[in-house]
Amino acid sequence: MTSAEKKALRTCTKQGLIELINDPRFIQNKANQFPTVIGYLARHGMSGGASKEDFMDLVYTARNELLAQAGQSHIDSKVPFAYDNVGNLKGAADTRVKEFIRDPVGAMRREMETLANRKENYAQMNDPDEVQFYIDLKTNANIHAIELGISGEKDKNKYEDKPEMVDILSRIQKKNPEDATIDASLKRINSGFFGTLFRRKSKEYSAFEESLKAFRDAKMAMSGNVEDLKKKTTAYLEHTIPNFKYSKDMPREQWLDALPKGKRDRAEFCLNVLDSIDENKRIKPYMDNVDKAVNGRPIDKSLDQANVIDNELKQDEFQEELKNNIEPAAAKKEEVVVEEKQPAIEVNDLEP
């Protein structure tokens, strides 16, 4: 392996975790998703790699993404199905994911212990770097298991009561894939070093930054305060964009095109924040139902009927739009070639 390959194999970031969980291959094959997530999280803090985020933040981000995927499947489905179905999993695979949803800290500690104690057949590995990677990975997993056993129960309180915070931050991250972290996004939209030093920020933007900072910090009293973040984000956009009002049909691109680059980048980021808040509001009842069902608690059954009606209306709208846009039969057909591109996953065989 090259030095870059070895570093990549030992790196664990929130952006990488989110991309991994949402890899199309795992949407189609959920059985391999959770074991690969465990292997990825076991890299966190490995020597020779890069890991900046707090490990507990990554654990709850993984839980949120699994819940969000399950919730979205109910929004998209035209036929109601059981909320404790987390991806058509069976047997041990189904049990592992549900245990992780019920008790992220306890389940992750057991998963790390299992990985650390698993027997490896190093004789079948031809690359010495590969052998060393697995040795280090298992050692690292054991460290995580020990740390979760010591402080996991205490640290989880920062996240247990703030599911909206975790989900909204994941959505903001996904809307800025060019940036490794939200901090990187903020640095970019502030035009880097010189912009930070010499550009004077408006009081509205400063208030937005402070609100986002407090929202993200699980230790602060204002962390996870959705209404404050929404209020301060909206105030900045109202200050920047004439007659701004957030809605489904807002002329987003028209507004952004009318702004100079610095303001455009900030406004686009803030619009992404409002979009993330709006998406969370829409999907949260379905995520809550999945969480309740997995934990054996009563669910909100009214969601299914409302969602079936909504899907029927969407289908009617789609059919009408399709009818209006069908080309005449004599129109020339062009062949469309779709290039299949699959992101690389370095470790996908870590089934304990």
C-alpha positions as CSV (number, residue, x, y, z in Angstrom):
1,M,0.0,0.0,0.0
2,T,1.1,3.6,-0.6
3,S,1.2,6.0,2.3
4,A,-1.9,7.7,1.1
5,E,-3.8,4.4,0.9
6,K,-2.7,3.4,4.4
7,K,-3.8,6.8,5.8
8,A,-7.2,6.5,4.0
9,L,-7.7,3.1,5.4
10,R,-7.2,4.4,8.9
11,T,-9.2,7.5,8.6
12,C,-12.7,8.0,10.1
13,T,-14.8,11.1,9.6
14,K,-18.4,12.1,9.8
15,Q,-18.6,12.9,6.1
16,G,-17.1,9.4,5.3
17,L,-19.5,7.7,7.7
18,I,-22.6,9.4,6.2
19,E,-21.4,8.6,2.7
20,L,-20.8,5.0,3.7
21,I,-24.2,4.5,5.2
22,N,-25.9,6.1,2.2
23,D,-23.9,4.1,-0.4
24,P,-26.5,2.8,-3.0
25,R,-25.1,-0.7,-2.6
26,F,-26.2,-0.7,1.0
27,I,-29.6,0.7,0.3
28,Q,-30.2,-2.4,-1.9
29,N,-28.3,-4.8,0.4
30,K,-28.9,-3.8,4.1
31,A,-27.4,-7.0,5.4
32,N,-23.8,-5.7,4.7
33,Q,-24.5,-2.2,5.9
34,F,-24.2,-2.4,9.6
35,P,-21.1,-4.7,9.8
36,T,-19.3,-2.3,7.5
37,V,-20.3,0.7,9.7
38,I,-18.9,-1.1,12.7
39,G,-15.6,-1.7,10.8
40,Y,-15.5,2.0,9.8
41,L,-16.1,3.3,13.3
42,A,-13.5,1.0,14.7
43,R,-10.9,3.0,12.8
44,H,-11.6,6.2,14.8
45,G,-8.4,7.4,16.4
46,M,-6.2,4.9,14.7
47,S,-2.5,5.9,14.5
48,G,-1.6,7.0,11.0
49,G,-5.1,8.1,10.1
50,A,-7.3,11.2,10.6
51,S,-10.2,11.4,13.1
52,K,-11.4,14.8,14.3
53,E,-15.0,14.3,15.4
54,D,-16.0,13.0,18.9
55,F,-16.6,9.2,18.8
56,M,-19.9,9.4,20.5
57,D,-21.1,12.0,17.9
58,L,-20.3,9.5,15.2
59,V,-22.1,6.7,17.0
60,Y,-25.3,8.7,17.2
61,T,-24.9,10.0,13.7
62,A,-24.8,6.3,12.5
63,R,-28.0,5.6,14.6
64,N,-29.7,8.6,13.1
65,E,-28.9,7.7,9.5
66,L,-30.3,4.2,10.0
67,L,-33.5,5.6,11.5
68,A,-33.7,8.2,8.8
69,Q,-33.4,5.6,6.1
70,A,-36.1,3.5,7.7
71,G,-38.4,6.6,8.2
72,Q,-37.9,7.7,4.6
73,S,-38.9,4.2,3.3
74,H,-42.3,4.8,5.0
75,I,-42.7,8.2,3.4
76,D,-41.9,6.7,0.0
77,S,-44.1,3.6,0.3
78,K,-47.6,3.6,-1.2
79,V,-48.5,0.6,1.0
80,P,-48.1,0.8,4.9
81,F,-45.8,-1.8,6.4
82,A,-44.5,-2.6,9.9
83,Y,-42.4,0.1,11.5
84,D,-40.1,-2.4,13.2
85,N,-38.9,-3.4,9.7
86,V,-35.5,-1.7,9.4
87,G,-34.6,-3.0,6.0
88,N,-35.9,-6.5,5.4
89,L,-33.2,-8.0,7.6
90,K,-33.5,-11.4,9.1
91,G,-32.2,-13.2,12.2
92,A,-29.0,-12.0,13.7
93,A,-28.6,-9.1,11.3
94,D,-32.0,-7.7,12.2
95,T,-31.3,-8.2,15.9
96,R,-28.0,-6.3,15.8
97,V,-29.5,-3.2,14.1
98,K,-32.4,-3.1,16.5
99,E,-30.2,-3.5,19.5
100,F,-28.1,-0.6,18.2
101,I,-31.2,1.6,17.8
102,R,-32.5,0.7,21.3
103,D,-29.1,1.2,23.1
104,P,-26.4,2.7,20.9
105,V,-23.8,2.8,23.6
106,G,-24.3,-0.7,24.9
107,A,-24.6,-2.2,21.5
108,M,-21.5,-0.4,20.2
109,R,-19.5,-1.6,23.1
110,R,-20.5,-5.2,22.5
111,E,-19.8,-4.8,18.7
112,M,-16.3,-3.5,19.5
113,E,-15.6,-6.3,21.9
114,T,-16.7,-8.8,19.3
115,L,-14.5,-7.3,16.7
116,A,-11.5,-7.1,19.0
117,N,-11.9,-10.8,20.0
118,R,-12.6,-12.1,16.6
119,K,-10.1,-14.7,15.2
120,E,-8.3,-13.7,12.0
121,N,-6.6,-15.9,9.4
122,Y,-3.6,-13.7,8.8
123,A,-2.0,-16.5,6.7
124,Q,-4.4,-15.8,3.9
125,M,-3.4,-12.1,3.7
126,N,-0.5,-11.5,1.3
127,D,0.1,-7.9,2.0
128,P,1.9,-7.2,5.3
129,D,0.3,-3.8,5.5
130,E,-3.1,-5.5,5.4
131,V,-2.1,-7.8,8.3
132,Q,-0.9,-4.8,10.3
133,F,-4.1,-2.9,9.6
134,Y,-6.3,-5.7,11.0
135,I,-4.0,-6.0,14.1
136,D,-4.3,-2.3,14.7
137,L,-8.0,-2.2,14.0
138,K,-8.7,-4.9,16.6
139,T,-6.5,-3.1,19.1
140,N,-8.4,0.1,18.4
141,A,-11.8,-1.6,18.7
142,N,-10.7,-3.0,22.1
143,I,-9.8,0.6,23.2
144,H,-13.3,1.8,22.1
145,A,-15.0,-1.0,24.0
146,I,-13.1,-0.1,27.2
147,E,-13.8,3.6,26.9
148,L,-17.5,3.0,26.2
149,G,-17.7,0.8,29.3
150,I,-16.1,3.5,31.4
151,S,-17.8,6.7,30.2
152,G,-20.3,5.7,27.6
153,E,-23.4,5.9,29.8
154,K,-22.4,9.4,31.0
155,D,-21.5,10.8,27.6
156,K,-24.7,9.5,25.9
157,N,-26.8,11.9,27.9
158,K,-25.5,14.7,25.6
159,Y,-27.3,13.0,22.7
160,E,-30.2,11.0,24.0
161,D,-32.6,13.9,24.4
162,K,-31.5,15.8,21.2
163,P,-32.4,13.6,18.2
164,E,-33.3,16.7,16.1
165,M,-29.8,18.1,16.6
166,V,-28.1,14.9,15.3
167,D,-30.4,14.6,12.3
168,I,-30.3,18.3,11.3
169,L,-26.5,18.4,11.5
170,S,-26.3,15.2,9.4
171,R,-28.5,16.8,6.8
172,I,-26.4,20.0,6.7
173,Q,-23.3,17.9,6.3
174,K,-24.9,16.0,3.3
175,K,-25.8,19.3,1.6
176,N,-22.2,20.4,1.7
177,P,-20.3,17.2,0.5
178,E,-17.3,19.3,-0.8
179,D,-16.5,20.1,2.8
180,A,-15.1,17.5,5.3
181,T,-16.9,19.1,8.2
182,I,-19.4,21.9,9.0
183,D,-16.4,23.9,10.3
184,A,-14.8,23.6,6.9
185,S,-18.0,24.9,5.3
186,L,-18.1,27.9,7.6
187,K,-14.4,28.6,6.8
188,R,-15.1,28.4,3.1
189,I,-18.1,30.7,3.1
190,N,-16.2,33.2,5.2
191,S,-13.6,33.3,2.3
192,G,-10.9,31.7,4.3
193,F,-8.1,33.5,6.1
194,F,-8.4,37.0,4.6
195,G,-12.2,37.1,4.6
196,T,-12.2,36.2,8.3
197,L,-9.7,39.0,9.1
198,F,-10.8,41.8,6.9
199,R,-14.5,41.3,6.1
200,R,-16.9,42.9,8.6
201,K,-19.8,40.5,9.4
202,S,-23.3,41.8,9.8
203,K,-24.9,41.5,13.2
204,E,-27.5,39.1,11.7
205,Y,-24.8,36.8,10.3
206,S,-22.9,36.9,13.6
207,A,-26.1,36.0,15.4
208,F,-26.6,33.1,13.0
209,E,-23.0,31.8,13.6
210,E,-23.5,32.0,17.4
211,S,-26.8,30.1,17.2
212,L,-25.3,27.4,15.0
213,K,-22.3,27.0,17.3
214,A,-24.6,26.6,20.3
215,F,-26.9,24.2,18.4
216,R,-23.9,21.9,17.5
217,D,-22.3,21.8,21.0
218,A,-23.9,18.9,22.9
219,K,-22.6,20.3,26.2
220,M,-24.3,23.7,25.9
221,A,-27.8,24.5,27.2
222,M,-28.9,25.8,23.8
223,S,-27.7,22.8,21.9
224,G,-30.4,21.3,19.7
225,N,-32.6,24.4,20.0
226,V,-34.2,24.2,16.6
227,E,-36.4,27.3,17.0
228,D,-33.5,29.6,17.8
229,L,-31.4,28.3,14.9
230,K,-34.4,28.7,12.5
231,K,-35.1,32.2,13.8
232,K,-31.5,33.4,13.5
233,T,-31.0,31.8,10.1
234,T,-34.2,33.3,8.7
235,A,-33.2,36.7,10.1
236,Y,-29.9,36.7,8.2
237,L,-31.6,35.7,5.0
238,E,-34.2,38.4,5.4
239,H,-31.3,40.8,5.9
240,T,-29.5,39.6,2.8
241,I,-32.3,38.8,0.3
242,P,-35.1,41.4,-0.3
243,N,-38.6,40.0,0.4
244,F,-37.2,36.7,1.6
245,K,-39.8,34.1,2.7
246,Y,-39.0,30.5,3.1
247,S,-41.3,28.2,1.1
248,K,-41.4,25.1,-1.0
249,D,-41.7,27.2,-4.2
250,M,-39.2,30.0,-3.3
251,P,-37.0,31.2,-6.3
252,R,-33.9,29.9,-4.6
253,E,-31.5,30.1,-7.6
254,Q,-32.8,33.5,-8.7
255,W,-32.1,34.9,-5.3
256,L,-28.6,33.4,-5.1
257,D,-27.7,34.5,-8.6
258,A,-28.4,38.1,-7.7
259,L,-25.9,38.1,-4.8
260,P,-22.1,38.7,-4.9
261,K,-20.0,35.6,-4.3
262,G,-19.4,36.1,-0.6
263,K,-23.0,36.7,0.3
264,R,-24.1,34.0,-2.2
265,D,-22.1,31.4,-0.4
266,R,-23.3,32.4,3.0
267,A,-26.9,32.6,1.8
268,E,-26.7,29.2,0.1
269,F,-25.4,27.6,3.3
270,C,-28.2,29.3,5.4
271,L,-30.8,28.0,2.9
272,N,-29.3,24.5,3.4
273,V,-29.8,24.9,7.1
274,L,-33.4,25.9,6.7
275,D,-33.9,23.0,4.2
276,S,-32.4,20.6,6.8
277,I,-34.7,21.9,9.5
278,D,-37.7,21.5,7.2
279,E,-36.7,18.0,6.2
280,N,-36.3,17.0,9.8
281,K,-39.8,18.3,10.6
282,R,-41.3,16.2,7.8
283,I,-39.4,13.0,8.6
284,K,-39.3,13.1,12.4
285,P,-42.8,11.6,13.0
286,Y,-41.8,8.5,10.9
287,M,-38.4,8.2,12.6
288,D,-40.2,8.4,15.9
289,N,-42.5,5.6,14.8
290,V,-39.6,3.4,13.9
291,D,-37.9,4.1,17.2
292,K,-41.1,3.4,19.1
293,A,-41.8,0.2,17.2
294,V,-38.3,-1.2,17.7
295,N,-38.6,-0.4,21.4
296,G,-42.0,-2.0,21.7
297,R,-43.9,1.2,22.3
298,P,-47.2,2.3,20.7
299,I,-46.9,4.1,17.4
300,D,-48.8,6.9,15.7
301,K,-51.1,4.9,13.3
302,S,-52.5,8.1,11.7
303,L,-49.3,8.7,9.7
304,D,-50.0,5.7,7.4
305,Q,-53.4,6.9,6.2
306,A,-52.1,10.5,5.7
307,N,-49.1,9.2,3.8
308,V,-51.1,7.0,1.5
309,I,-53.3,9.9,0.5
310,D,-50.3,12.2,0.0
311,N,-48.6,9.6,-2.2
312,E,-51.7,9.2,-4.3
313,L,-51.8,12.9,-4.9
314,K,-48.2,12.9,-5.9
315,Q,-48.8,10.1,-8.3
316,D,-51.7,11.9,-9.9
317,E,-49.5,15.0,-10.3
318,F,-46.7,13.0,-11.8
319,Q,-49.1,11.3,-14.3
320,E,-50.5,14.7,-15.3
321,E,-47.0,16.2,-15.8
322,L,-45.9,13.1,-17.8
323,K,-48.9,13.4,-20.1
324,N,-48.2,17.1,-20.7
325,N,-44.5,16.4,-21.6
326,I,-44.7,13.4,-23.8
327,E,-43.1,14.1,-27.1
328,P,-44.9,13.3,-30.4
329,A,-44.4,9.7,-31.6
330,A,-42.5,11.0,-34.6
331,A,-39.9,12.8,-32.5
332,K,-36.3,11.5,-32.7
333,K,-35.2,9.3,-29.8
334,E,-31.8,9.7,-28.4
335,E,-29.9,6.9,-26.8
336,V,-28.9,7.7,-23.2
337,V,-25.8,6.1,-21.8
338,V,-25.6,5.9,-18.0
339,E,-22.2,5.5,-16.5
340,E,-22.3,3.4,-13.4
341,K,-20.1,4.8,-10.7
342,Q,-19.7,3.2,-7.3
343,P,-17.7,4.8,-4.5
344,A,-14.9,2.7,-3.1
345,I,-15.3,1.1,0.3
346,E,-12.1,-0.1,1.8
347,V,-13.4,-2.5,4.5
348,N,-16.7,-4.3,3.9
349,D,-16.0,-7.7,5.3
350,L,-16.0,-6.9,9.0
351,E,-18.9,-9.2,10.1
352,P,-18.0,-10.2,13.6
